[in-house]
Amino acid sequence: RGMNIPIFFKYIYVFAAASTWKWMYYSPNTYKELKLAKWRREGRKIPEGVVPSDAVTIKTLLTTSIPFYTLTEFMTVVVGPYF
């Protein structure tokens, strides 16, 4: 709402965000939950300082290190098969 751009570009932005929401938010979180379930089945402990309920997004993968998986693993296992 507050972006100082023409309305046409706002609509394009909304369309792009809506089109990629599942890839940018849900897929990293779903894969994190899968990895957490695997860790629990194996009896592995969650590392100190890690909050399992924290969201993992593409931005998180690009800017920080998470103990569950790497960006490379995510791209090859989760995203890669679709291309």
Order of alpha helices (4+ residues) and beta strands (2+ residues): alpha-alpha-alpha
